[in-house]
Amino acid sequence: MLLALLSGCSVAGVGSAFGGFGWPEGGISLQAHKMYDLWIASTIAALVVGVFVWGLIFWCVIRYRKRGDTLPVQTRFNMPLEVLYTVTPVLIVAVLFYYTAIVQTDVDKLSAKPDMTVEVVAFKWNWQFNYRDAPGAEAKTVASTLGSTDVIPLLVLPTGKKIRFEETSRDVIHSFWVPEMLFKRDVFPGNVRNTFEVTLDKEGRYVGRCAELCGTYHAFMQFELVVVSPAEFDQFLAAKVAGGSTQDAMGAIGFTGDERFAITTQPFDSRRTGQSWNQSGAVAAGK
Ligand SMILES: [Cu+2]
């Protein structure tokens, strides 16, 4: 049955026929596709085992249903059978473990020389993205995008390049998360620089969030990942290095008007006014 499923159509094909079996479809990186395939293949394997077991259950229920008051033959200690149902699950777990370890190692793999490095700096309550000239804490920042309460920071990146992310936080633990990358990793303060690499393969604009409850304005920590072609990215970076703002640089690669700002999310209204936090007419204590 597994062969029939797999020979007729690819793993991805079966996955999309069943809505990804609950796994988000439409990953935008090579790593995301591998994780997706692992999930679909594991689910198919689980279903094959499940259907087999359900079949056995119903077969027993019907074949050995009560027909009279005489007890059926009582069987015990069937050695081959006991060995079989000990060895089979161990084999299944070993195979699942094997493929999980392969995909996990691949997702965590750092290449000796990534094509580019971006430093992700998290702070209460926003993000800074630094384009670096090399990996490592000693490298220099060649261009930078800093988010503010009014302008969502854009992280512009190219397709087809091995991109090294280096994460650091100014204060508390945050978490860098782009749902379409099917990946998130905590951002720690101090000397810890969490790193990972992805190769993006789908142009587009994707919302990013902080996925670690970091305090009062945690929900304000949105950003947008803008994936463009390598040629457009080079143009974008050149415009930034020349001193343009991120919005100027977005304009330089053909985005116009509001497209130069985030389109997948918008700044929260903090509702802070001159005299109160969020209630008009509120009077400060002691006045
Ligand atoms: Cu945060």
Residues whose N, C-alpha, C, O or C-beta is under 5 A from the ligand:
A	BS01	CU	I173 H174 S175 C210 E212 C214 H218 M221
